[in-house]
Structure formats: structure tokens, C-alpha cells
């Protein structure tokens, strides 16, 4: 049974590492990356990799433009490879790319399905629902998605 990453994470246990959406420049001035810089050890100038109790996964490039999905998938594969080799840690996967980068759960969730093979990964409920075929995108009256909430909103932060 998969473990579910809570929607609002503000405290991590010593054995937990949270995935944060970043940019390749390592400028952590918005969303969960900003919170991680102040609380979990995200380092300015580092866009990818382990940093304190978080792991940065770029969804935007050096110029803070949206990365293509194939590039995000490359980074996701590297993250999963790293996390699978760190079984002592609980890896809390978040909906990276589904906030400030502008992607949706159906765009991003497939990149993390292989995490289900490992007992030390937690996944967002929306990703699990997507895998089970029961994910329903929330839409506004104009048909635009409301599932692409900002990472600040996912954390319950008002930055």
C-alpha cells in the first residue's frame, strides 16, 4: 500500500526528505522551494539534488522558463534512482511542476509511477488516483484546471 504525501507539509521528521520543485539556477524565491530554503536546507545556486532535508527537482530552466516534460522526466528518473538507494529515508514526493511551472497531474504523475516499487516513497493522493484511473481534474467554470494550485497553496503558505 502506497504512503500518501500530506497536502500541507511544514515539519519533517529526521528520516524524511521532501521533493521540491526548483529551477536549474537554484533561485529558491517562490513556493515550496522558498519554504525549503528557510526550513529544510535548500541551497541557493543548487537546482538539482539533495539539499538538507529536501531534494530539488527542476521544473523551470536557468531563465525561470518552463522546462519541457522530457527534461523534467530525466530529472525525475535521476531522483528516483537516488531515492531508491537511500532506503533509510522516507521520500515525500510532491506535485512538482503542477504549480508554478504550469503542468497538470496527468502531465507529471506518470514520471513517478515507478516509485510504487519502493516502500520508502510517499506519493500525492492525486498521483495515486491518476494511477488508479479515478483522478478527476477540478475545473473552473471556464474549463481551466484548478489542480495546478501553487506549491505555496499546497503547503498552506501565504508567501
CNS distance restraints for C-alpha pairs under 8 A (distance, minus, plus):
assign (resid   2 and name CA) (resid 116 and name CA) 6.66 0.50 0.50
assign (resid   2 and name CA) (resid 119 and name CA) 7.45 0.50 0.50
assign (resid   2 and name CA) (resid 121 and name CA) 7.82 0.50 0.50
assign (resid   2 and name CA) (resid 122 and name CA) 6.55 0.50 0.50
assign (resid   2 and name CA) (resid 123 and name CA) 7.19 0.50 0.50
assign (resid   3 and name CA) (resid 121 and name CA) 7.08 0.50 0.50
assign (resid   3 and name CA) (resid 122 and name CA) 4.61 0.50 0.50
assign (resid   3 and name CA) (resid 123 and name CA) 6.33 0.50 0.50
assign (resid   4 and name CA) (resid 122 and name CA) 5.10 0.50 0.50
assign (resid   4 and name CA) (resid 123 and name CA) 4.98 0.50 0.50
assign (resid   4 and name CA) (resid 124 and name CA) 5.49 0.50 0.50
assign (resid   4 and name CA) (resid 125 and name CA) 5.85 0.50 0.50
assign (resid   5 and name CA) (resid  92 and name CA) 5.61 0.50 0.50
assign (resid   5 and name CA) (resid  93 and name CA) 6.52 0.50 0.50
assign (resid   5 and name CA) (resid  94 and name CA) 6.85 0.50 0.50
assign (resid   5 and name CA) (resid 122 and name CA) 5.22 0.50 0.50
assign (resid   5 and name CA) (resid 123 and name CA) 5.11 0.50 0.50
assign (resid   5 and name CA) (resid 124 and name CA) 4.89 0.50 0.50
assign (resid   5 and name CA) (resid 125 and name CA) 7.09 0.50 0.50
assign (resid   6 and name CA) (resid 124 and name CA) 7.04 0.50 0.50
assign (resid   7 and name CA) (resid 124 and name CA) 7.39 0.50 0.50
assign (resid   7 and name CA) (resid 154 and name CA) 5.61 0.50 0.50
assign (resid   7 and name CA) (resid 155 and name CA) 6.50 0.50 0.50
assign (resid   8 and name CA) (resid 154 and name CA) 5.70 0.50 0.50
assign (resid   8 and name CA) (resid 155 and name CA) 4.20 0.50 0.50
assign (resid   8 and name CA) (resid 156 and name CA) 5.69 0.50 0.50
assign (resid   9 and name CA) (resid 155 and name CA) 5.60 0.50 0.50
assign (resid  10 and name CA) (resid 155 and name CA) 6.91 0.50 0.50
assign (resid  12 and name CA) (resid  16 and name CA) 5.85 0.50 0.50
assign (resid  12 and name CA) (resid  17 and name CA) 7.49 0.50 0.50
assign (resid  12 and name CA) (resid  18 and name CA) 8.00 0.50 0.50
assign (resid  12 and name CA) (resid  53 and name CA) 7.80 0.50 0.50
assign (resid  14 and name CA) (resid  53 and name CA) 7.96 0.50 0.50
assign (resid  15 and name CA) (resid  88 and name CA) 6.94 0.50 0.50
assign (resid  15 and name CA) (resid  89 and name CA) 4.96 0.50 0.50
assign (resid  15 and name CA) (resid  90 and name CA) 6.13 0.50 0.50
assign (resid  16 and name CA) (resid  53 and name CA) 6.66 0.50 0.50
assign (resid  16 and name CA) (resid  89 and name CA) 5.44 0.50 0.50
assign (resid  16 and name CA) (resid  90 and name CA) 4.68 0.50 0.50
assign (resid  16 and name CA) (resid  91 and name CA) 6.01 0.50 0.50
assign (resid  16 and name CA) (resid  92 and name CA) 7.11 0.50 0.50
assign (resid  17 and name CA) (resid  53 and name CA) 4.67 0.50 0.50
assign (resid  17 and name CA) (resid  54 and name CA) 4.88 0.50 0.50
assign (resid  17 and name CA) (resid  55 and name CA) 6.78 0.50 0.50
assign (resid  17 and name CA) (resid  89 and name CA) 6.62 0.50 0.50
assign (resid  17 and name CA) (resid  90 and name CA) 6.18 0.50 0.50
assign (resid  17 and name CA) (resid  91 and name CA) 5.02 0.50 0.50
assign (resid  17 and name CA) (resid  92 and name CA) 6.11 0.50 0.50
assign (resid  18 and name CA) (resid  53 and name CA) 6.50 0.50 0.50
assign (resid  18 and name CA) (resid  54 and name CA) 4.63 0.50 0.50
assign (resid  18 and name CA) (resid  55 and name CA) 6.17 0.50 0.50
assign (resid  18 and name CA) (resid  91 and name CA) 5.85 0.50 0.50
assign (resid  18 and name CA) (resid  92 and name CA) 4.60 0.50 0.50
assign (resid  18 and name CA) (resid  93 and name CA) 6.25 0.50 0.50
assign (resid  18 and name CA) (resid  94 and name CA) 7.37 0.50 0.50
assign (resid  19 and name CA) (resid  54 and name CA) 5.71 0.50 0.50
assign (resid  19 and name CA) (resid  55 and name CA) 4.86 0.50 0.50
assign (resid  19 and name CA) (resid  56 and name CA) 6.12 0.50 0.50
assign (resid  19 and name CA) (resid  57 and name CA) 6.96 0.50 0.50
assign (resid  19 and name CA) (resid  91 and name CA) 7.22 0.50 0.50
assign (resid  19 and name CA) (resid  92 and name CA) 6.03 0.50 0.50
assign (resid  19 and name CA) (resid  93 and name CA) 5.13 0.50 0.50
assign (resid  19 and name CA) (resid  94 and name CA) 5.83 0.50 0.50
assign (resid  19 and name CA) (resid  96 and name CA) 7.57 0.50 0.50
assign (resid  20 and name CA) (resid  32 and name CA) 6.23 0.50 0.50
assign (resid  20 and name CA) (resid  33 and name CA) 5.87 0.50 0.50
assign (resid  20 and name CA) (resid  36 and name CA) 7.73 0.50 0.50
assign (resid  20 and name CA) (resid  54 and name CA) 6.64 0.50 0.50
assign (resid  20 and name CA) (resid  55 and name CA) 6.00 0.50 0.50
assign (resid  20 and name CA) (resid  56 and name CA) 5.04 0.50 0.50
assign (resid  20 and name CA) (resid  57 and name CA) 6.09 0.50 0.50
assign (resid  20 and name CA) (resid  93 and name CA) 8.00 0.50 0.50
assign (resid  20 and name CA) (resid  94 and name CA) 6.83 0.50 0.50
assign (resid  20 and name CA) (resid  96 and name CA) 6.37 0.50 0.50
assign (resid  21 and name CA) (resid  32 and name CA) 7.16 0.50 0.50
assign (resid  21 and name CA) (resid  33 and name CA) 6.43 0.50 0.50
assign (resid  21 and name CA) (resid  56 and name CA) 5.98 0.50 0.50
assign (resid  21 and name CA) (resid  57 and name CA) 5.17 0.50 0.50
assign (resid  21 and name CA) (resid  58 and name CA) 5.66 0.50 0.50
assign (resid  21 and name CA) (resid  59 and name CA) 6.03 0.50 0.50
assign (resid  21 and name CA) (resid  96 and name CA) 4.77 0.50 0.50
assign (resid  21 and name CA) (resid  97 and name CA) 6.37 0.50 0.50
assign (resid  22 and name CA) (resid  26 and name CA) 6.56 0.50 0.50
assign (resid  22 and name CA) (resid  27 and name CA) 7.50 0.50 0.50
assign (resid  22 and name CA) (resid  28 and name CA) 6.76 0.50 0.50
assign (resid  22 and name CA) (resid  33 and name CA) 6.16 0.50 0.50
assign (resid  22 and name CA) (resid  47 and name CA) 5.78 0.50 0.50
assign (resid  22 and name CA) (resid  48 and name CA) 7.47 0.50 0.50
assign (resid  22 and name CA) (resid  56 and name CA) 5.66 0.50 0.50
assign (resid  22 and name CA) (resid  57 and name CA) 5.56 0.50 0.50
assign (resid  22 and name CA) (resid  58 and name CA) 4.38 0.50 0.50
assign (resid  22 and name CA) (resid  59 and name CA) 5.98 0.50 0.50
assign (resid  22 and name CA) (resid  60 and name CA) 6.69 0.50 0.50
assign (resid  23 and name CA) (resid  27 and name CA) 6.58 0.50 0.50
assign (resid  23 and name CA) (resid  28 and name CA) 7.77 0.50 0.50
assign (resid  23 and name CA) (resid  47 and name CA) 5.43 0.50 0.50
assign (resid  23 and name CA) (resid  57 and name CA) 7.54 0.50 0.50
assign (resid  23 and name CA) (resid  58 and name CA) 4.50 0.50 0.50
assign (resid  23 and name CA) (resid  59 and name CA) 5.86 0.50 0.50
assign (resid  23 and name CA) (resid  60 and name CA) 4.46 0.50 0.50
assign (resid  23 and name CA) (resid  61 and name CA) 5.36 0.50 0.50
assign (resid  23 and name CA) (resid  62 and name CA) 6.28 0.50 0.50
assign (resid  23 and name CA) (resid  64 and name CA) 6.24 0.50 0.50
assign (resid  24 and name CA) (resid  46 and name CA) 7.33 0.50 0.50
assign (resid  24 and name CA) (resid  47 and name CA) 4.47 0.50 0.50
assign (resid  24 and name CA) (resid  48 and name CA) 6.81 0.50 0.50
assign (resid  24 and name CA) (resid  58 and name CA) 5.54 0.50 0.50
assign (resid  24 and name CA) (resid  59 and name CA) 7.90 0.50 0.50
assign (resid  24 and name CA) (resid  60 and name CA) 6.42 0.50 0.50
assign (resid  24 and name CA) (resid  61 and name CA) 4.94 0.50 0.50
assign (resid  24 and name CA) (resid  62 and name CA) 4.79 0.50 0.50
assign (resid  24 and name CA) (resid  64 and name CA) 7.90 0.50 0.50
assign (resid  25 and name CA) (resid  45 and name CA) 5.78 0.50 0.50
assign (resid  25 and name CA) (resid  46 and name CA) 6.62 0.50 0.50
assign (resid  25 and name CA) (resid  47 and name CA) 5.56 0.50 0.50
assign (resid  25 and name CA) (resid  61 and name CA) 6.99 0.50 0.50
assign (resid  25 and name CA) (resid  62 and name CA) 4.58 0.50 0.50
assign (resid  25 and name CA) (resid  63 and name CA) 7.50 0.50 0.50
assign (resid  25 and name CA) (resid  64 and name CA) 7.90 0.50 0.50
assign (resid  26 and name CA) (resid  43 and name CA) 7.21 0.50 0.50
assign (resid  26 and name CA) (resid  44 and name CA) 5.25 0.50 0.50
assign (resid  26 and name CA) (resid  45 and name CA) 4.14 0.50 0.50
assign (resid  26 and name CA) (resid  46 and name CA) 4.33 0.50 0.50
assign (resid  26 and name CA) (resid  47 and name CA) 3.87 0.50 0.50
assign (resid  26 and name CA) (resid  48 and name CA) 7.61 0.50 0.50
assign (resid  27 and name CA) (resid  44 and name CA) 5.72 0.50 0.50
assign (resid  27 and name CA) (resid  45 and name CA) 6.24 0.50 0.50
assign (resid  27 and name CA) (resid  46 and name CA) 7.80 0.50 0.50
assign (resid  27 and name CA) (resid  47 and name CA) 7.40 0.50 0.50
assign (resid  28 and name CA) (resid  33 and name CA) 4.98 0.50 0.50
assign (resid  28 and name CA) (resid  34 and name CA) 4.84 0.50 0.50
assign (resid  28 and name CA) (resid  37 and name CA) 6.56 0.50 0.50
assign (resid  28 and name CA) (resid  42 and name CA) 7.65 0.50 0.50
assign (resid  28 and name CA) (resid  43 and name CA) 7.95 0.50 0.50
assign (resid  28 and name CA) (resid  44 and name CA) 6.43 0.50 0.50
assign (resid  29 and name CA) (resid  33 and name CA) 6.76 0.50 0.50
assign (resid  29 and name CA) (resid  34 and name CA) 4.78 0.50 0.50
assign (resid  30 and name CA) (resid  34 and name CA) 4.91 0.50 0.50
assign (resid  30 and name CA) (resid  35 and name CA) 7.85 0.50 0.50
assign (resid  30 and name CA) (resid 152 and name CA) 7.68 0.50 0.50
assign (resid  30 and name CA) (resid 159 and name CA) 7.65 0.50 0.50
assign (resid  31 and name CA) (resid  35 and name CA) 6.75 0.50 0.50
assign (resid  31 and name CA) (resid 100 and name CA) 7.60 0.50 0.50
assign (resid  31 and name CA) (resid 150 and name CA) 6.76 0.50 0.50
assign (resid  31 and name CA) (resid 151 and name CA) 4.84 0.50 0.50
assign (resid  31 and name CA) (resid 152 and name CA) 4.43 0.50 0.50
assign (resid  31 and name CA) (resid 159 and name CA) 7.46 0.50 0.50
assign (resid  32 and name CA) (resid  36 and name CA) 5.98 0.50 0.50
assign (resid  32 and name CA) (resid 151 and name CA) 5.42 0.50 0.50
assign (resid  32 and name CA) (resid 152 and name CA) 5.83 0.50 0.50
assign (resid  32 and name CA) (resid 155 and name CA) 6.91 0.50 0.50
assign (resid  33 and name CA) (resid  37 and name CA) 6.12 0.50 0.50
assign (resid  33 and name CA) (resid  42 and name CA) 7.10 0.50 0.50
assign (resid  33 and name CA) (resid  56 and name CA) 7.98 0.50 0.50
assign (resid  34 and name CA) (resid  38 and name CA) 6.68 0.50 0.50
assign (resid  35 and name CA) (resid  39 and name CA) 6.10 0.50 0.50
assign (resid  35 and name CA) (resid  40 and name CA) 7.69 0.50 0.50
assign (resid  36 and name CA) (resid  40 and name CA) 4.66 0.50 0.50
assign (resid  36 and name CA) (resid  41 and name CA) 6.16 0.50 0.50
assign (resid  36 and name CA) (resid  42 and name CA) 5.38 0.50 0.50
assign (resid  36 and name CA) (resid  54 and name CA) 7.05 0.50 0.50
assign (resid  37 and name CA) (resid  41 and name CA) 5.38 0.50 0.50
assign (resid  37 and name CA) (resid  42 and name CA) 4.23 0.50 0.50
assign (resid  37 and name CA) (resid  43 and name CA) 6.27 0.50 0.50
assign (resid  37 and name CA) (resid  44 and name CA) 7.61 0.50 0.50
assign (resid  38 and name CA) (resid  42 and name CA) 7.51 0.50 0.50
assign (resid  40 and name CA) (resid  51 and name CA) 7.77 0.50 0.50
assign (resid  40 and name CA) (resid  52 and name CA) 5.76 0.50 0.50
assign (resid  40 and name CA) (resid  53 and name CA) 5.08 0.50 0.50
assign (resid  40 and name CA) (resid  54 and name CA) 6.13 0.50 0.50
assign (resid  41 and name CA) (resid  51 and name CA) 5.59 0.50 0.50
assign (resid  41 and name CA) (resid  52 and name CA) 4.31 0.50 0.50
assign (resid  41 and name CA) (resid  53 and name CA) 6.22 0.50 0.50
assign (resid  41 and name CA) (resid  54 and name CA) 6.91 0.50 0.50
assign (resid  42 and name CA) (resid  46 and name CA) 7.77 0.50 0.50
assign (resid  42 and name CA) (resid  51 and name CA) 5.09 0.50 0.50
assign (resid  42 and name CA) (resid  52 and name CA) 6.38 0.50 0.50
assign (resid  42 and name CA) (resid  53 and name CA) 7.91 0.50 0.50
assign (resid  42 and name CA) (resid  54 and name CA) 6.56 0.50 0.50
assign (resid  42 and name CA) (resid  55 and name CA) 7.87 0.50 0.50
assign (resid  42 and name CA) (resid  56 and name CA) 7.63 0.50 0.50
assign (resid  43 and name CA) (resid  51 and name CA) 6.43 0.50 0.50
assign (resid  46 and name CA) (resid  56 and name CA) 7.88 0.50 0.50
assign (resid  47 and name CA) (resid  56 and name CA) 5.78 0.50 0.50
assign (resid  47 and name CA) (resid  57 and name CA) 6.80 0.50 0.50
assign (resid  47 and name CA) (resid  58 and name CA) 6.07 0.50 0.50
assign (resid  48 and name CA) (resid  55 and name CA) 7.03 0.50 0.50
assign (resid  48 and name CA) (resid  56 and name CA) 4.60 0.50 0.50
assign (resid  48 and name CA) (resid  57 and name CA) 5.20 0.50 0.50
assign (resid  48 and name CA) (resid  58 and name CA) 6.21 0.50 0.50
assign (resid  48 and name CA) (resid  75 and name CA) 7.95 0.50 0.50
assign (resid  49 and name CA) (resid  55 and name CA) 5.13 0.50 0.50
assign (resid  49 and name CA) (resid  56 and name CA) 5.12 0.50 0.50
assign (resid  49 and name CA) (resid  57 and name CA) 6.83 0.50 0.50
assign (resid  49 and name CA) (resid  79 and name CA) 7.44 0.50 0.50
assign (resid  50 and name CA) (resid  54 and name CA) 5.95 0.50 0.50
assign (resid  50 and name CA) (resid  55 and name CA) 4.29 0.50 0.50
assign (resid  50 and name CA) (resid  56 and name CA) 6.49 0.50 0.50
assign (resid  51 and name CA) (resid  55 and name CA) 5.75 0.50 0.50
assign (resid  51 and name CA) (resid  56 and name CA) 7.27 0.50 0.50
assign (resid  55 and name CA) (resid  79 and name CA) 7.88 0.50 0.50
assign (resid  57 and name CA) (resid  72 and name CA) 7.71 0.50 0.50
assign (resid  57 and name CA) (resid  75 and name CA) 6.29 0.50 0.50
assign (resid  57 and name CA) (resid  76 and name CA) 6.98 0.50 0.50
assign (resid  57 and name CA) (resid  79 and name CA) 7.50 0.50 0.50
assign (resid  57 and name CA) (resid  96 and name CA) 7.61 0.50 0.50
assign (resid  58 and name CA) (resid  67 and name CA) 7.83 0.50 0.50
assign (resid  58 and name CA) (resid  72 and name CA) 6.71 0.50 0.50
assign (resid  58 and name CA) (resid  75 and name CA) 7.16 0.50 0.50
assign (resid  59 and name CA) (resid  66 and name CA) 6.24 0.50 0.50
assign (resid  59 and name CA) (resid  67 and name CA) 5.42 0.50 0.50
assign (resid  59 and name CA) (resid  72 and name CA) 5.88 0.50 0.50
assign (resid  59 and name CA) (resid  96 and name CA) 7.15 0.50 0.50
assign (resid  59 and name CA) (resid  97 and name CA) 5.51 0.50 0.50
assign (resid  59 and name CA) (resid 101 and name CA) 6.11 0.50 0.50
assign (resid  60 and name CA) (resid  64 and name CA) 5.13 0.50 0.50
assign (resid  60 and name CA) (resid  65 and name CA) 5.10 0.50 0.50
assign (resid  60 and name CA) (resid  66 and name CA) 4.43 0.50 0.50
assign (resid  60 and name CA) (resid  67 and name CA) 4.78 0.50 0.50
assign (resid  60 and name CA) (resid 101 and name CA) 6.50 0.50 0.50
assign (resid  61 and name CA) (resid  65 and name CA) 5.37 0.50 0.50
assign (resid  61 and name CA) (resid  66 and name CA) 6.39 0.50 0.50
assign (resid  61 and name CA) (resid  67 and name CA) 5.69 0.50 0.50
assign (resid  65 and name CA) (resid 101 and name CA) 7.94 0.50 0.50
assign (resid  66 and name CA) (resid 101 and name CA) 5.55 0.50 0.50
assign (resid  66 and name CA) (resid 102 and name CA) 7.66 0.50 0.50
assign (resid  67 and name CA) (resid  71 and name CA) 6.40 0.50 0.50
assign (resid  67 and name CA) (resid  72 and name CA) 6.59 0.50 0.50
assign (resid  67 and name CA) (resid 101 and name CA) 7.95 0.50 0.50
assign (resid  68 and name CA) (resid  72 and name CA) 6.55 0.50 0.50
assign (resid  69 and name CA) (resid  73 and name CA) 6.04 0.50 0.50
assign (resid  69 and name CA) (resid 107 and name CA) 7.58 0.50 0.50
assign (resid  69 and name CA) (resid 108 and name CA) 7.85 0.50 0.50
assign (resid  70 and name CA) (resid  74 and name CA) 6.25 0.50 0.50
assign (resid  71 and name CA) (resid  75 and name CA) 6.46 0.50 0.50
assign (resid  72 and name CA) (resid  76 and name CA) 6.07 0.50 0.50
assign (resid  73 and name CA) (resid  77 and name CA) 6.11 0.50 0.50
assign (resid  73 and name CA) (resid 111 and name CA) 5.76 0.50 0.50
assign (resid  74 and name CA) (resid  78 and name CA) 6.47 0.50 0.50
assign (resid  75 and name CA) (resid  79 and name CA) 6.21 0.50 0.50
assign (resid  76 and name CA) (resid  80 and name CA) 6.17 0.50 0.50
assign (resid  76 and name CA) (resid 111 and name CA) 6.46 0.50 0.50
assign (resid  76 and name CA) (resid 112 and name CA) 7.10 0.50 0.50
assign (resid  77 and name CA) (resid  81 and name CA) 6.13 0.50 0.50
assign (resid  77 and name CA) (resid 111 and name CA) 7.49 0.50 0.50
assign (resid  78 and name CA) (resid  82 and name CA) 6.19 0.50 0.50
assign (resid  79 and name CA) (resid  83 and name CA) 6.04 0.50 0.50
assign (resid  80 and name CA) (resid  84 and name CA) 5.92 0.50 0.50
assign (resid  80 and name CA) (resid 112 and name CA) 7.77 0.50 0.50
assign (resid  80 and name CA) (resid 114 and name CA) 7.97 0.50 0.50
assign (resid  80 and name CA) (resid 115 and name CA) 6.77 0.50 0.50
assign (resid  81 and name CA) (resid  85 and name CA) 6.61 0.50 0.50
assign (resid  82 and name CA) (resid  86 and name CA) 6.72 0.50 0.50
assign (resid  83 and name CA) (resid  87 and name CA) 7.14 0.50 0.50
assign (resid  83 and name CA) (resid  89 and name CA) 7.86 0.50 0.50
assign (resid  83 and name CA) (resid  91 and name CA) 6.84 0.50 0.50
assign (resid  83 and name CA) (resid 121 and name CA) 7.91 0.50 0.50
assign (resid  84 and name CA) (resid 118 and name CA) 6.74 0.50 0.50
assign (resid  84 and name CA) (resid 120 and name CA) 7.66 0.50 0.50
assign (resid  87 and name CA) (resid 120 and name CA) 6.06 0.50 0.50
assign (resid  88 and name CA) (resid 120 and name CA) 7.72 0.50 0.50
assign (resid  89 and name CA) (resid 120 and name CA) 6.58 0.50 0.50
assign (resid  90 and name CA) (resid 120 and name CA) 4.82 0.50 0.50
assign (resid  90 and name CA) (resid 121 and name CA) 5.87 0.50 0.50
assign (resid  90 and name CA) (resid 122 and name CA) 7.13 0.50 0.50
assign (resid  91 and name CA) (resid 120 and name CA) 6.04 0.50 0.50
assign (resid  91 and name CA) (resid 121 and name CA) 4.66 0.50 0.50
assign (resid  91 and name CA) (resid 122 and name CA) 5.93 0.50 0.50
assign (resid  92 and name CA) (resid 121 and name CA) 6.09 0.50 0.50
assign (resid  92 and name CA) (resid 122 and name CA) 4.80 0.50 0.50
assign (resid  92 and name CA) (resid 123 and name CA) 6.44 0.50 0.50
assign (resid  93 and name CA) (resid 121 and name CA) 6.97 0.50 0.50
assign (resid  93 and name CA) (resid 122 and name CA) 5.79 0.50 0.50
assign (resid  93 and name CA) (resid 123 and name CA) 5.10 0.50 0.50
assign (resid  93 and name CA) (resid 124 and name CA) 6.60 0.50 0.50
assign (resid  94 and name CA) (resid 123 and name CA) 6.78 0.50 0.50
assign (resid  94 and name CA) (resid 124 and name CA) 5.94 0.50 0.50
assign (resid  95 and name CA) (resid  99 and name CA) 7.60 0.50 0.50
assign (resid  95 and name CA) (resid 105 and name CA) 7.31 0.50 0.50
assign (resid  95 and name CA) (resid 108 and name CA) 7.58 0.50 0.50
assign (resid  95 and name CA) (resid 109 and name CA) 7.91 0.50 0.50
assign (resid  95 and name CA) (resid 124 and name CA) 6.67 0.50 0.50
assign (resid  95 and name CA) (resid 151 and name CA) 7.90 0.50 0.50
assign (resid  96 and name CA) (resid 108 and name CA) 7.59 0.50 0.50
assign (resid  96 and name CA) (resid 151 and name CA) 7.91 0.50 0.50
assign (resid  97 and name CA) (resid 101 and name CA) 4.86 0.50 0.50
assign (resid  97 and name CA) (resid 102 and name CA) 6.31 0.50 0.50
assign (resid  97 and name CA) (resid 103 and name CA) 5.43 0.50 0.50
assign (resid  97 and name CA) (resid 104 and name CA) 7.42 0.50 0.50
assign (resid  97 and name CA) (resid 108 and name CA) 6.93 0.50 0.50
assign (resid  98 and name CA) (resid 102 and name CA) 5.58 0.50 0.50
assign (resid  98 and name CA) (resid 103 and name CA) 4.66 0.50 0.50
assign (resid  98 and name CA) (resid 104 and name CA) 5.03 0.50 0.50
assign (resid  98 and name CA) (resid 105 and name CA) 6.36 0.50 0.50
assign (resid  98 and name CA) (resid 108 and name CA) 7.38 0.50 0.50
assign (resid  98 and name CA) (resid 147 and name CA) 7.42 0.50 0.50
assign (resid  98 and name CA) (resid 148 and name CA) 4.78 0.50 0.50
assign (resid  98 and name CA) (resid 149 and name CA) 6.83 0.50 0.50
assign (resid  98 and name CA) (resid 150 and name CA) 7.30 0.50 0.50
assign (resid  98 and name CA) (resid 151 and name CA) 7.83 0.50 0.50
assign (resid  99 and name CA) (resid 103 and name CA) 7.00 0.50 0.50
assign (resid  99 and name CA) (resid 148 and name CA) 4.88 0.50 0.50
assign (resid  99 and name CA) (resid 149 and name CA) 5.00 0.50 0.50
assign (resid  99 and name CA) (resid 150 and name CA) 3.94 0.50 0.50
assign (resid  99 and name CA) (resid 151 and name CA) 5.36 0.50 0.50
assign (resid 100 and name CA) (resid 148 and name CA) 7.97 0.50 0.50
assign (resid 100 and name CA) (resid 149 and name CA) 7.92 0.50 0.50
assign (resid 100 and name CA) (resid 150 and name CA) 5.61 0.50 0.50
assign (resid 100 and name CA) (resid 151 and name CA) 6.99 0.50 0.50
assign (resid 102 and name CA) (resid 148 and name CA) 6.44 0.50 0.50
assign (resid 103 and name CA) (resid 107 and name CA) 6.13 0.50 0.50
assign (resid 103 and name CA) (resid 108 and name CA) 7.06 0.50 0.50
assign (resid 103 and name CA) (resid 148 and name CA) 6.76 0.50 0.50
assign (resid 104 and name CA) (resid 108 and name CA) 6.44 0.50 0.50
assign (resid 104 and name CA) (resid 145 and name CA) 7.95 0.50 0.50
assign (resid 104 and name CA) (resid 147 and name CA) 6.80 0.50 0.50
assign (resid 104 and name CA) (resid 148 and name CA) 5.78 0.50 0.50
assign (resid 105 and name CA) (resid 109 and name CA) 5.43 0.50 0.50
assign (resid 105 and name CA) (resid 126 and name CA) 6.99 0.50 0.50
assign (resid 105 and name CA) (resid 127 and name CA) 6.67 0.50 0.50
assign (resid 105 and name CA) (resid 130 and name CA) 7.63 0.50 0.50
assign (resid 105 and name CA) (resid 147 and name CA) 7.34 0.50 0.50
assign (resid 105 and name CA) (resid 148 and name CA) 7.71 0.50 0.50
assign (resid 106 and name CA) (resid 110 and name CA) 7.07 0.50 0.50
assign (resid 106 and name CA) (resid 130 and name CA) 7.02 0.50 0.50
assign (resid 108 and name CA) (resid 112 and name CA) 7.50 0.50 0.50
assign (resid 109 and name CA) (resid 113 and name CA) 6.67 0.50 0.50
assign (resid 109 and name CA) (resid 127 and name CA) 5.16 0.50 0.50
assign (resid 109 and name CA) (resid 130 and name CA) 7.16 0.50 0.50
assign (resid 109 and name CA) (resid 131 and name CA) 7.89 0.50 0.50
assign (resid 110 and name CA) (resid 131 and name CA) 7.84 0.50 0.50
assign (resid 112 and name CA) (resid 116 and name CA) 7.99 0.50 0.50
assign (resid 113 and name CA) (resid 131 and name CA) 7.43 0.50 0.50
assign (resid 114 and name CA) (resid 118 and name CA) 7.93 0.50 0.50
assign (resid 115 and name CA) (resid 121 and name CA) 6.00 0.50 0.50
assign (resid 115 and name CA) (resid 123 and name CA) 7.99 0.50 0.50
assign (resid 116 and name CA) (resid 121 and name CA) 7.20 0.50 0.50
assign (resid 123 and name CA) (resid 127 and name CA) 6.59 0.50 0.50
assign (resid 123 and name CA) (resid 128 and name CA) 6.89 0.50 0.50
assign (resid 124 and name CA) (resid 128 and name CA) 6.59 0.50 0.50
assign (resid 125 and name CA) (resid 129 and name CA) 6.07 0.50 0.50
assign (resid 126 and name CA) (resid 130 and name CA) 6.08 0.50 0.50
assign (resid 126 and name CA) (resid 135 and name CA) 6.37 0.50 0.50
assign (resid 127 and name CA) (resid 131 and name CA) 6.30 0.50 0.50
assign (resid 127 and name CA) (resid 135 and name CA) 7.83 0.50 0.50
assign (resid 128 and name CA) (resid 132 and name CA) 6.24 0.50 0.50
assign (resid 129 and name CA) (resid 133 and name CA) 6.13 0.50 0.50
assign (resid 129 and name CA) (resid 134 and name CA) 5.08 0.50 0.50
assign (resid 129 and name CA) (resid 135 and name CA) 4.62 0.50 0.50
assign (resid 130 and name CA) (resid 134 and name CA) 5.91 0.50 0.50
assign (resid 130 and name CA) (resid 135 and name CA) 4.53 0.50 0.50
assign (resid 131 and name CA) (resid 135 and name CA) 7.92 0.50 0.50
assign (resid 137 and name CA) (resid 145 and name CA) 6.53 0.50 0.50
assign (resid 137 and name CA) (resid 146 and name CA) 7.46 0.50 0.50
assign (resid 137 and name CA) (resid 147 and name CA) 6.26 0.50 0.50
assign (resid 138 and name CA) (resid 145 and name CA) 5.69 0.50 0.50
assign (resid 138 and name CA) (resid 146 and name CA) 5.25 0.50 0.50
assign (resid 138 and name CA) (resid 147 and name CA) 5.76 0.50 0.50
assign (resid 139 and name CA) (resid 143 and name CA) 5.31 0.50 0.50
assign (resid 139 and name CA) (resid 144 and name CA) 5.33 0.50 0.50
assign (resid 139 and name CA) (resid 145 and name CA) 4.40 0.50 0.50
assign (resid 139 and name CA) (resid 146 and name CA) 5.31 0.50 0.50
assign (resid 139 and name CA) (resid 147 and name CA) 7.62 0.50 0.50
assign (resid 140 and name CA) (resid 144 and name CA) 5.40 0.50 0.50
assign (resid 140 and name CA) (resid 145 and name CA) 6.28 0.50 0.50
assign (resid 140 and name CA) (resid 146 and name CA) 6.43 0.50 0.50
assign (resid 149 and name CA) (resid 153 and name CA) 6.21 0.50 0.50
assign (resid 149 and name CA) (resid 154 and name CA) 6.83 0.50 0.50
assign (resid 150 and name CA) (resid 154 and name CA) 6.39 0.50 0.50
assign (resid 151 and name CA) (resid 155 and name CA) 6.19 0.50 0.50
assign (resid 152 and name CA) (resid 156 and name CA) 6.12 0.50 0.50
assign (resid 152 and name CA) (resid 157 and name CA) 4.94 0.50 0.50
assign (resid 152 and name CA) (resid 158 and name CA) 6.38 0.50 0.50
assign (resid 152 and name CA) (resid 159 and name CA) 6.88 0.50 0.50
assign (resid 153 and name CA) (resid 157 and name CA) 5.81 0.50 0.50
assign (resid 153 and name CA) (resid 158 and name CA) 7.18 0.50 0.50
